[in-house]
Amino acid sequence: MTRHLALALVLALVAGPVRAQGVACMAPAATRDWQSPAFGLGMRHPASFRLEDTSRDTARFVSLDGQASATVTAIRNGLRQSLAEVMAEARQDILENSGGTITYSRARESWFVLSGYMAGRIFYRRSLLSADGRVIGTLWVEFPRAMKPCFEAAVTIMSLSFREAAR
């Protein structure tokens, strides 16, 4: 099954009203492509997330209801860290510095994912190394735990499409 077909299946299964602690929310229907030549990164995001702010190395998207945010960062890999080193540093930051809990972890050749809970919110981090190893790109999504049914599909859309952009 292709990645796009799998994403379409996920969206079809959740399309329609979802309830989260008595709040009705809709699964994302329309999506938009975002790409930053300056960052060398791109992704697809639900139209229900608007680009709120950009700086030299960060782009921040916020859900229309203000409950969720997705932040994309691109930093130079000046220390030439390996993906395993970046992941170990991320784990330490989440567990020791931020008091979070990691409930899901997955790594492949050029990316990793860490997800869990921090300060009453769900976080999702996907990081990648550029093909030349010079840039560490990270997608960080967070939202209240009670709103998980409202934002699961959005996280899937952004995560599966987050990648190094063609230059």
ZAKEVO-331151 format. One line per field, with one value per atom (N, C-alpha, C, O, CB): residue number from 1; residue in three letters; x, y, z. Coordinates in steps of 0.05 Angstrom, whole numbers, plus 5000, padded with zeros to 4 digits. Glycine has a CB too. Example, Ala and Ser with C-alpha at 12.3 -4.5 7.8 and 13.67 -1.06 7.14 Angstrom:
BEGIN
n: 1,1,1,1,1,2,2,2,2,2
res: ala,ala,ala,ala,ala,ser,ser,ser,ser,ser
xx: 5264,5246,5264,5285,5226,5257,5273,5258,5268,5282
yy: 4886,4910,4934,4934,4911,4955,4979,5001,5023,4988
zz: 5156,5156,5156,5169,5181,5142,5143,5157,5161,5114
//
This chain:
BEGIN
n: 1,1,1,1,1,2,2,2,2,2,3,3,3,3,3,4,4,4,4,4,5,5,5,5,5,6,6,6,6,6,7,7,7,7,7,8,8,8,8,8,9,9,9,9,9,10,10,10,10,10,11,11,11,11,11,12,12,12,12,12,13,13,13,13,13,14,14,14,14,14,15,15,15,15,15,16,16,16,16,16,17,17,17,17,17,18,18,18,18,18,19,19,19,19,19,20,20,20,20,20,21,21,21,21,21,22,22,22,22,22,23,23,23,23,23,24,24,24,24,24,25,25,25,25,25,26,26,26,26,26,27,27,27,27,27,28,28,28,28,28,29,29,29,29,29,30,30,30,30,30,31,31,31,31,31,32,32,32,32,32,33,33,33,33,33,34,34,34,34,34,35,35,35,35,35,36,36,36,36,36,37,37,37,37,37,38,38,38,38,38,39,39,39,39,39,40,40,40,40,40,41,41,41,41,41,42,42,42,42,42,43,43,43,43,43,44,44,44,44,44,45,45,45,45,45,46,46,46,46,46,47,47,47,47,47,48,48,48,48,48,49,49,49,49,49,50,50,50,50,50,51,51,51,51,51,52,52,52,52,52,53,53,53,53,53,54,54,54,54,54,55,55,55,55,55,56,56,56,56,56,57,57,57,57,57,58,58,58,58,58,59,59,59,59,59,60,60,60,60,60,61,61,61,61,61,62,62,62,62,62,63,63,63,63,63,64,64,64,64,64,65,65,65,65,65,66,66,66,66,66,67,67,67,67,67,68,68,68,68,68,69,69,69,69,69,70,70,70,70,70,71,71,71,71,71,72,72,72,72,72,73,73,73,73,73,74,74,74,74,74,75,75,75,75,75,76,76,76,76,76,77,77,77,77,77,78,78,78,78,78,79,79,79,79,79,80,80,80,80,80,81,81,81,81,81,82,82,82,82,82,83,83,83,83,83,84,84,84,84,84,85,85,85,85,85,86,86,86,86,86,87,87,87,87,87,88,88,88,88,88,89,89,89,89,89,90,90,90,90,90,91,91,91,91,91,92,92,92,92,92,93,93,93,93,93,94,94,94,94,94,95,95,95,95,95,96,96,96,96,96,97,97,97,97,97,98,98,98,98,98,99,99,99,99,99,100,100,100,100,100,101,101,101,101,101,102,102,102,102,102,103,103,103,103,103,104,104,104,104,104,105,105,105,105,105,106,106,106,106,106,107,107,107,107,107,108,108,108,108,108,109,109,109,109,109,110,110,110,110,110,111,111,111,111,111,112,112,112,112,112,113,113,113,113,113,114,114,114,114,114,115,115,115,115,115,116,116,116,116,116,117,117,117,117,117,118,118,118,118,118,119,119,119,119,119,120,120,120,120,120,121,121,121,121,121,122,122,122,122,122,123,123,123,123,123,124,124,124,124,124,125,125,125,125,125,126,126,126,126,126,127,127,127,127,127,128,128,128,128,128,129,129,129,129,129,130,130,130,130,130,131,131,131,131,131,132,132,132,132,132,133,133,133,133,133,134,134,134,134,134,135,135,135,135,135,136,136,136,136,136,137,137,137,137,137,138,138,138,138,138,139,139,139,139,139,140,140,140,140,140,141,141,141,141,141,142,142,142,142,142,143,143,143,143,143,144,144,144,144,144,145,145,145,145,145,146,146,146,146,146,147,147,147,147,147,148,148,148,148,148,149,149,149,149,149,150,150,150,150,150,151,151,151,151,151,152,152,152,152,152,153,153,153,153,153,154,154,154,154,154,155,155,155,155,155,156,156,156,156,156,157,157,157,157,157,158,158,158,158,158,159,159,159,159,159,160,160,160,160,160,161,161,161,161,161,162,162,162,162,162,163,163,163,163,163,164,164,164,164,164,165,165,165,165,165,166,166,166,166,166,167,167,167,167,167
res: met,met,met,met,met,thr,thr,thr,thr,thr,arg,arg,arg,arg,arg,his,his,his,his,his,leu,leu,leu,leu,leu,ala,ala,ala,ala,ala,leu,leu,leu,leu,leu,ala,ala,ala,ala,ala,leu,leu,leu,leu,leu,val,val,val,val,val,leu,leu,leu,leu,leu,ala,ala,ala,ala,ala,leu,leu,leu,leu,leu,val,val,val,val,val,ala,ala,ala,ala,ala,gly,gly,gly,gly,gly,pro,pro,pro,pro,pro,val,val,val,val,val,arg,arg,arg,arg,arg,ala,ala,ala,ala,ala,gln,gln,gln,gln,gln,gly,gly,gly,gly,gly,val,val,val,val,val,ala,ala,ala,ala,ala,cys,cys,cys,cys,cys,met,met,met,met,met,ala,ala,ala,ala,ala,pro,pro,pro,pro,pro,ala,ala,ala,ala,ala,ala,ala,ala,ala,ala,thr,thr,thr,thr,thr,arg,arg,arg,arg,arg,asp,asp,asp,asp,asp,trp,trp,trp,trp,trp,gln,gln,gln,gln,gln,ser,ser,ser,ser,ser,pro,pro,pro,pro,pro,ala,ala,ala,ala,ala,phe,phe,phe,phe,phe,gly,gly,gly,gly,gly,leu,leu,leu,leu,leu,gly,gly,gly,gly,gly,met,met,met,met,met,arg,arg,arg,arg,arg,his,his,his,his,his,pro,pro,pro,pro,pro,ala,ala,ala,ala,ala,ser,ser,ser,ser,ser,phe,phe,phe,phe,phe,arg,arg,arg,arg,arg,leu,leu,leu,leu,leu,glu,glu,glu,glu,glu,asp,asp,asp,asp,asp,thr,thr,thr,thr,thr,ser,ser,ser,ser,ser,arg,arg,arg,arg,arg,asp,asp,asp,asp,asp,thr,thr,thr,thr,thr,ala,ala,ala,ala,ala,arg,arg,arg,arg,arg,phe,phe,phe,phe,phe,val,val,val,val,val,ser,ser,ser,ser,ser,leu,leu,leu,leu,leu,asp,asp,asp,asp,asp,gly,gly,gly,gly,gly,gln,gln,gln,gln,gln,ala,ala,ala,ala,ala,ser,ser,ser,ser,ser,ala,ala,ala,ala,ala,thr,thr,thr,thr,thr,val,val,val,val,val,thr,thr,thr,thr,thr,ala,ala,ala,ala,ala,ile,ile,ile,ile,ile,arg,arg,arg,arg,arg,asn,asn,asn,asn,asn,gly,gly,gly,gly,gly,leu,leu,leu,leu,leu,arg,arg,arg,arg,arg,gln,gln,gln,gln,gln,ser,ser,ser,ser,ser,leu,leu,leu,leu,leu,ala,ala,ala,ala,ala,glu,glu,glu,glu,glu,val,val,val,val,val,met,met,met,met,met,ala,ala,ala,ala,ala,glu,glu,glu,glu,glu,ala,ala,ala,ala,ala,arg,arg,arg,arg,arg,gln,gln,gln,gln,gln,asp,asp,asp,asp,asp,ile,ile,ile,ile,ile,leu,leu,leu,leu,leu,glu,glu,glu,glu,glu,asn,asn,asn,asn,asn,ser,ser,ser,ser,ser,gly,gly,gly,gly,gly,gly,gly,gly,gly,gly,thr,thr,thr,thr,thr,ile,ile,ile,ile,ile,thr,thr,thr,thr,thr,tyr,tyr,tyr,tyr,tyr,ser,ser,ser,ser,ser,arg,arg,arg,arg,arg,ala,ala,ala,ala,ala,arg,arg,arg,arg,arg,glu,glu,glu,glu,glu,ser,ser,ser,ser,ser,trp,trp,trp,trp,trp,phe,phe,phe,phe,phe,val,val,val,val,val,leu,leu,leu,leu,leu,ser,ser,ser,ser,ser,gly,gly,gly,gly,gly,tyr,tyr,tyr,tyr,tyr,met,met,met,met,met,ala,ala,ala,ala,ala,gly,gly,gly,gly,gly,arg,arg,arg,arg,arg,ile,ile,ile,ile,ile,phe,phe,phe,phe,phe,tyr,tyr,tyr,tyr,tyr,arg,arg,arg,arg,arg,arg,arg,arg,arg,arg,ser,ser,ser,ser,ser,leu,leu,leu,leu,leu,leu,leu,leu,leu,leu,ser,ser,ser,ser,ser,ala,ala,ala,ala,ala,asp,asp,asp,asp,asp,gly,gly,gly,gly,gly,arg,arg,arg,arg,arg,val,val,val,val,val,ile,ile,ile,ile,ile,gly,gly,gly,gly,gly,thr,thr,thr,thr,thr,leu,leu,leu,leu,leu,trp,trp,trp,trp,trp,val,val,val,val,val,glu,glu,glu,glu,glu,phe,phe,phe,phe,phe,pro,pro,pro,pro,pro,arg,arg,arg,arg,arg,ala,ala,ala,ala,ala,met,met,met,met,met,lys,lys,lys,lys,lys,pro,pro,pro,pro,pro,cys,cys,cys,cys,cys,phe,phe,phe,phe,phe,glu,glu,glu,glu,glu,ala,ala,ala,ala,ala,ala,ala,ala,ala,ala,val,val,val,val,val,thr,thr,thr,thr,thr,ile,ile,ile,ile,ile,met,met,met,met,met,ser,ser,ser,ser,ser,leu,leu,leu,leu,leu,ser,ser,ser,ser,ser,phe,phe,phe,phe,phe,arg,arg,arg,arg,arg,glu,glu,glu,glu,glu,ala,ala,ala,ala,ala,ala,ala,ala,ala,ala,arg,arg,arg,arg,arg
xx: 5017,5000,5018,5036,4981,5013,5030,5024,5002,5026,5043,5039,5015,5000,5064,5010,4988,4961,4941,4990,4961,4936,4931,4908,4939,4952,4948,4938,4921,4975,4948,4939,4910,4894,4957,4903,4875,4856,4834,4872,4865,4850,4846,4823,4863,4867,4865,4845,4828,4893,4847,4829,4800,4782,4838,4796,4769,4757,4733,4769,4773,4763,4756,4738,4784,4770,4764,4749,4741,4790,4744,4730,4702,4687,4729,4695,4669,4672,4694,4653,4650,4651,4664,4660,4623,4681,4694,4689,4686,4725,4687,4682,4706,4717,4656,4713,4735,4725,4722,4761,4720,4711,4687,4687,4733,4667,4643,4646,4627,4634,4670,4674,4674,4689,4701,4657,4657,4679,4684,4629,4693,4714,4713,4703,4743,4722,4721,4749,4769,4710,4751,4776,4784,4766,4774,4810,4818,4810,4815,4848,4799,4791,4811,4824,4762,4813,4831,4859,4862,4820,4878,4906,4920,4911,4921,4942,4958,4987,4996,4955,5002,5031,5046,5040,5040,5066,5084,5112,5119,5080,5128,5155,5172,5163,5159,5195,5212,5240,5255,5215,5246,5273,5295,5316,5275,5289,5308,5314,5337,5298,5294,5298,5307,5320,5272,5298,5303,5284,5290,5332,5261,5241,5214,5209,5241,5197,5169,5151,5161,5167,5125,5106,5078,5074,5106,5059,5031,5018,5025,5017,5000,4987,4957,4949,4999,4941,4912,4907,4921,4896,4887,4880,4871,4871,4858,4864,4856,4879,4876,4840,4903,4927,4938,4943,4950,4940,4950,4979,4987,4932,4994,5021,5020,5010,5038,5029,5027,5052,5050,5021,5075,5100,5123,5124,5106,5141,5165,5189,5186,5164,5211,5236,5257,5251,5244,5282,5304,5305,5312,5330,5297,5300,5275,5277,5324,5253,5229,5204,5201,5227,5185,5158,5139,5141,5154,5119,5100,5072,5063,5101,5058,5031,5013,5021,5027,4989,4971,4943,4934,4969,4930,4903,4885,4889,4893,4864,4845,4833,4826,4823,4830,4818,4840,4833,4804,4865,4887,4895,4913,4879,4884,4890,4916,4929,4867,4923,4947,4966,4959,4938,4991,5012,5030,5034,5028,5042,5062,5085,5081,5050,5108,5131,5152,5159,5143,5162,5183,5208,5208,5175,5230,5255,5276,5275,5264,5295,5318,5342,5345,5315,5360,5384,5409,5408,5385,5430,5455,5466,5465,5476,5475,5487,5517,5533,5481,5524,5551,5569,5593,5553,5558,5574,5575,5589,5563,5561,5560,5550,5562,5587,5529,5518,5505,5495,5498,5507,5493,5463,5457,5505,5446,5418,5415,5398,5402,5430,5429,5436,5424,5447,5456,5463,5441,5436,5489,5429,5407,5384,5371,5398,5378,5356,5362,5344,5351,5386,5393,5391,5381,5422,5399,5397,5367,5360,5411,5351,5322,5309,5293,5308,5316,5305,5312,5296,5316,5338,5347,5332,5324,5377,5329,5314,5285,5276,5315,5272,5244,5242,5225,5232,5258,5256,5267,5254,5269,5291,5305,5300,5295,5334,5301,5298,5269,5263,5312,5251,5224,5204,5181,5215,5214,5196,5175,5154,5184,5180,5160,5163,5181,5164,5144,5143,5142,5125,5119,5159,5159,5143,5150,5188,5122,5106,5110,5101,5077,5123,5127,5153,5160,5104,5168,5194,5199,5194,5217,5208,5214,5237,5237,5189,5255,5277,5282,5279,5303,5290,5297,5324,5337,5275,5333,5360,5364,5385,5364,5344,5348,5329,5328,5346,5312,5293,5286,5291,5267,5275,5264,5240,5235,5285,5223,5199,5200,5207,5173,5192,5188,5161,5155,5211,5144,5118,5112,5122,5096,5095,5087,5072,5057,5111,5077,5063,5082,5103,5044,5075,5091,5072,5058,5113,5072,5056,5026,5015,5068,5014,4986,4980,4956,4971,5000,4996,5009,5028,5008,4999,5012,5032,5026,4991,5056,5075,5082,5080,5101,5090,5099,5123,5121,5076,5146,5170,5180,5184,5192,5184,5196,5220,5217,5176,5244,5268,5281,5279,5287,5295,5309,5336,5340,5292,5354,5379,5377,5368,5404,5387,5387,5406,5423,5396,5403,5419,5449,5465,5412,5457,5486,5494,5517,5492,5474,5480,5485,5492,5503,5481,5487,5463,5468,5495,5439,5416,5400,5396,5398,5391,5373,5346,5342,5382,5326,5299,5281,5283,5288,5264,5247,5219,5215,5258,5199,5171,5163,5165,5154,5152,5143,5113,5107,5159,5096,5067,5059,5068,5050,5042,5031,5003,4994,5049,4988,4960,4951,4964,4942,4928,4919,4912,4902,4894,4917,4911,4882,4877,4918,4864,4836,4828,4806,4819,4844,4838,4851,4851,4847,4860,4874,4856,4867,4881,4830,4814,4812,4809,4787,4815,4813,4838,4836,4807,4861,4886,4902,4923,4903,4894,4909,4913,4935,4894,4892,4894,4912,4927,4866,4911,4929,4958,4975,4922,4964,4991,5000,5023,4994,4983,4989,4996,5016,4966,4979,4984,5011,5027,4962,5017,5042,5066,5086,5041,5064,5086,5094,5118,5080,5074,5080,5091,5105,5056,5086,5095,5119,5131,5072,5128,5150,5176,5183,5152,5190,5215,5232,5224,5209,5256,5274,5262,5253,5303,5261,5249,5270,5294,5237,5260,5278,5288,5273,5263,5313,5325,5330,5340,5351
yy: 4977,5000,5025,5027,5000,5043,5067,5085,5083,5082,5103,5122,5139,5144,5139,5149,5166,5151,5163,5179,5126,5110,5105,5106,5084,5100,5095,5120,5119,5086,5143,5168,5173,5182,5192,5168,5171,5153,5161,5166,5128,5110,5120,5118,5082,5130,5141,5163,5165,5150,5181,5204,5196,5207,5224,5176,5167,5154,5157,5146,5141,5128,5148,5143,5109,5171,5191,5215,5232,5200,5217,5240,5240,5220,5239,5262,5265,5274,5277,5239,5279,5289,5270,5245,5296,5280,5265,5280,5305,5262,5265,5279,5276,5254,5268,5298,5298,5313,5338,5310,5300,5311,5330,5353,5326,5320,5336,5357,5371,5348,5360,5380,5366,5347,5395,5375,5363,5376,5400,5368,5359,5369,5354,5332,5366,5366,5354,5345,5358,5374,5322,5313,5331,5341,5283,5336,5354,5343,5319,5358,5360,5352,5363,5348,5362,5389,5402,5404,5407,5430,5401,5404,5425,5431,5377,5435,5454,5445,5432,5483,5451,5445,5469,5492,5436,5464,5485,5476,5453,5492,5495,5489,5514,5536,5479,5510,5533,5527,5511,5538,5541,5538,5546,5534,5554,5565,5574,5552,5548,5599,5537,5514,5489,5472,5509,5486,5461,5440,5416,5453,5448,5429,5435,5457,5429,5414,5418,5398,5377,5416,5403,5385,5393,5415,5383,5375,5381,5385,5370,5357,5404,5408,5413,5423,5432,5407,5412,5442,5458,5401,5449,5477,5489,5513,5480,5472,5481,5490,5499,5459,5489,5499,5522,5519,5477,5546,5569,5575,5571,5594,5585,5593,5619,5639,5597,5618,5641,5658,5682,5631,5645,5660,5645,5621,5665,5660,5648,5666,5690,5645,5654,5668,5655,5640,5667,5661,5651,5621,5609,5662,5608,5579,5564,5541,5572,5579,5567,5576,5599,5574,5557,5564,5552,5528,5553,5568,5558,5560,5580,5575,5537,5534,5530,5518,5510,5542,5540,5532,5542,5566,5513,5505,5529,5547,5481,5529,5552,5557,5579,5547,5535,5538,5545,5549,5513,5546,5553,5531,5536,5576,5507,5485,5471,5459,5466,5471,5455,5473,5493,5432,5465,5479,5459,5437,5499,5467,5451,5470,5490,5437,5463,5480,5464,5442,5490,5477,5465,5481,5506,5465,5468,5481,5468,5444,5481,5484,5475,5487,5512,5482,5471,5481,5469,5446,5476,5484,5473,5452,5455,5496,5431,5409,5414,5399,5381,5435,5444,5423,5422,5469,5407,5387,5361,5342,5381,5361,5337,5313,5291,5331,5317,5295,5274,5281,5305,5249,5228,5229,5243,5200,5215,5215,5202,5212,5198,5182,5170,5190,5189,5145,5206,5227,5248,5257,5240,5256,5275,5263,5277,5284,5238,5225,5222,5227,5197,5215,5212,5239,5241,5201,5260,5287,5295,5307,5308,5288,5294,5279,5290,5287,5253,5237,5249,5252,5208,5257,5269,5295,5299,5274,5311,5336,5331,5345,5353,5313,5307,5295,5303,5288,5275,5260,5275,5277,5233,5285,5297,5327,5336,5292,5342,5371,5380,5400,5384,5366,5375,5358,5365,5375,5336,5319,5305,5298,5336,5300,5286,5256,5245,5295,5243,5214,5206,5217,5202,5189,5179,5153,5134,5176,5152,5128,5115,5092,5135,5128,5117,5127,5150,5124,5109,5115,5098,5074,5111,5110,5095,5110,5135,5093,5095,5107,5091,5067,5107,5106,5095,5107,5120,5100,5102,5110,5141,5149,5102,5157,5186,5202,5226,5195,5188,5202,5186,5162,5209,5200,5187,5201,5225,5185,5187,5198,5192,5170,5186,5212,5208,5221,5243,5221,5207,5218,5210,5190,5207,5226,5220,5244,5258,5214,5247,5268,5286,5278,5254,5312,5331,5354,5366,5343,5359,5381,5379,5400,5407,5356,5353,5354,5355,5373,5353,5355,5331,5319,5382,5324,5304,5319,5340,5288,5307,5318,5297,5273,5328,5306,5288,5302,5324,5283,5289,5300,5281,5257,5305,5292,5278,5294,5317,5272,5282,5296,5280,5256,5300,5295,5283,5297,5320,5284,5283,5295,5298,5281,5277,5321,5326,5305,5294,5355,5302,5282,5287,5268,5282,5312,5318,5319,5324,5345,5316,5315,5343,5344,5298,5364,5391,5404,5423,5408,5393,5406,5385,5362,5419,5393,5377,5390,5413,5374,5377,5387,5373,5349,5383,5389,5377,5388,5412,5383,5371,5377,5371,5348,5362,5390,5387,5395,5418,5403,5376,5381,5376,5357,5363,5394,5389,5399,5418,5402,5386,5393,5380,5361,5383,5389,5378,5348,5339,5393,5332,5304,5298,5279,5291,5314,5309,5314,5305,5327,5327,5333,5313,5319,5362,5291,5271,5263,5263,5246,5257,5250,5272,5267,5242,5297,5319,5323,5334,5345,5316,5323,5299,5303,5338,5274,5251,5251,5246,5226,5257,5257,5279,5275,5260,5302,5325,5317,5323,5350,5304,5295,5275,5277,5282,5257,5238,5252,5245,5218,5271,5285,5299,5296,5306,5314,5329,5310,5314,5348,5290,5272,5257,5256,5252,5245,5229,5245,5235,5214,5271,5288,5305,5318,5306,5306,5322,5310,5287,5324,5327,5317,5339,5363,5298,5331,5350,5358,5341,5338,5384,5394,5394,5397,5422,5391,5393,5421,5440,5384,5424,5451,5457,5479,5452
zz: 5000,5000,5000,5016,5025,4982,4981,5004,5017,4955,5010,5033,5028,5047,5036,5004,4998,5001,5011,4970,4993,4996,5025,5034,4980,5040,5069,5083,5100,5082,5075,5086,5079,5096,5077,5054,5046,5062,5069,5016,5067,5082,5111,5122,5083,5123,5150,5151,5168,5161,5132,5131,5126,5138,5109,5109,5104,5129,5134,5081,5145,5169,5190,5206,5180,5191,5212,5201,5217,5224,5176,5165,5176,5176,5134,5187,5199,5228,5237,5198,5241,5268,5288,5286,5279,5305,5325,5351,5352,5320,5373,5399,5417,5419,5412,5429,5449,5473,5472,5437,5495,5520,5514,5523,5534,5500,5495,5473,5468,5520,5461,5440,5414,5409,5445,5396,5369,5352,5353,5355,5338,5320,5294,5293,5334,5273,5247,5239,5245,5226,5226,5215,5192,5178,5206,5188,5167,5140,5134,5168,5124,5097,5076,5062,5090,5075,5055,5067,5091,5047,5049,5058,5040,5018,5057,5050,5035,5036,5056,5046,5015,5015,5025,5017,4987,5042,5051,5045,5050,5081,5035,5029,5034,5027,5000,5045,5050,5038,5048,5081,5016,5005,5025,5025,4979,5042,5061,5081,5089,5076,5089,5108,5094,5105,5123,5068,5054,5063,5060,5058,5074,5084,5073,5064,5115,5073,5065,5078,5088,5034,5077,5087,5077,5067,5118,5080,5076,5103,5122,5059,5105,5130,5125,5104,5145,5145,5142,5139,5151,5166,5123,5119,5146,5149,5098,5165,5192,5209,5231,5206,5198,5211,5193,5170,5215,5205,5190,5198,5221,5195,5179,5185,5201,5191,5158,5225,5243,5244,5245,5271,5242,5245,5232,5232,5275,5220,5210,5218,5221,5179,5221,5227,5209,5191,5257,5215,5198,5198,5177,5208,5220,5222,5232,5238,5238,5236,5248,5233,5226,5277,5229,5219,5239,5247,5190,5248,5268,5256,5247,5293,5257,5248,5273,5292,5228,5272,5295,5284,5263,5311,5298,5290,5293,5310,5307,5278,5278,5305,5313,5258,5321,5348,5369,5392,5356,5360,5379,5398,5414,5394,5395,5414,5407,5425,5414,5382,5373,5358,5346,5355,5359,5344,5331,5341,5362,5309,5294,5288,5274,5268,5297,5293,5277,5284,5319,5255,5239,5244,5242,5208,5250,5253,5236,5230,5283,5227,5211,5224,5224,5181,5234,5246,5232,5223,5276,5231,5220,5239,5263,5216,5227,5242,5244,5234,5229,5258,5261,5274,5268,5276,5292,5306,5289,5297,5333,5266,5249,5265,5262,5236,5281,5296,5278,5257,5316,5286,5273,5281,5300,5279,5267,5274,5302,5318,5253,5308,5335,5357,5378,5336,5352,5372,5375,5397,5363,5353,5354,5369,5386,5325,5364,5378,5408,5424,5366,5415,5444,5458,5480,5447,5444,5456,5459,5479,5438,5439,5441,5464,5479,5414,5467,5489,5516,5534,5487,5519,5544,5550,5573,5543,5530,5533,5542,5561,5507,5529,5536,5564,5580,5515,5570,5595,5619,5640,5592,5616,5639,5642,5664,5637,5620,5622,5623,5636,5599,5609,5607,5624,5626,5579,5635,5652,5636,5647,5673,5611,5594,5596,5608,5565,5583,5581,5551,5537,5597,5543,5515,5514,5528,5504,5497,5495,5468,5464,5498,5449,5422,5412,5414,5403,5400,5388,5364,5364,5409,5343,5318,5303,5302,5300,5292,5277,5252,5250,5295,5231,5206,5198,5214,5183,5174,5166,5168,5176,5137,5161,5160,5177,5176,5131,5193,5210,5235,5236,5194,5255,5278,5288,5281,5301,5304,5316,5346,5354,5302,5362,5390,5396,5386,5408,5411,5418,5447,5457,5399,5460,5487,5500,5486,5503,5525,5541,5555,5565,5561,5556,5570,5579,5563,5552,5605,5617,5608,5601,5609,5609,5603,5573,5565,5616,5557,5528,5514,5525,5516,5491,5474,5456,5445,5457,5454,5435,5415,5420,5450,5391,5370,5357,5347,5349,5357,5345,5324,5328,5367,5300,5278,5269,5262,5254,5270,5261,5239,5238,5285,5222,5200,5196,5204,5174,5183,5174,5144,5130,5182,5135,5106,5093,5107,5099,5067,5053,5057,5058,5024,5058,5062,5091,5098,5048,5110,5138,5151,5174,5143,5135,5145,5160,5175,5123,5157,5169,5185,5176,5148,5209,5225,5223,5231,5255,5211,5209,5229,5233,5180,5242,5263,5260,5256,5291,5262,5263,5292,5301,5242,5306,5334,5334,5329,5354,5340,5342,5371,5384,5322,5382,5409,5411,5398,5430,5429,5434,5460,5470,5410,5471,5497,5494,5473,5507,5514,5514,5507,5492,5541,5518,5513,5484,5476,5531,5469,5441,5421,5397,5434,5431,5414,5390,5367,5430,5393,5370,5349,5325,5379,5358,5339,5323,5300,5355,5333,5320,5310,5297,5338,5314,5305,5275,5265,5313,5260,5231,5221,5202,5218,5234,5226,5230,5213,5243,5253,5258,5236,5227,5286,5229,5208,5182,5169,5204,5174,5149,5149,5131,5144,5171,5172,5174,5160,5196,5190,5195,5169,5162,5217,5156,5132,5109,5092,5123,5109,5087,5094,5076,5078,5119,5128,5116,5122,5158,5100,5088,5078,5077,5065,5069,5057,5030,5014,5053,5025,5000,4977,4982,5004,4953,4930,4928,4931,4904,4923,4920,4892,4886,4936
//
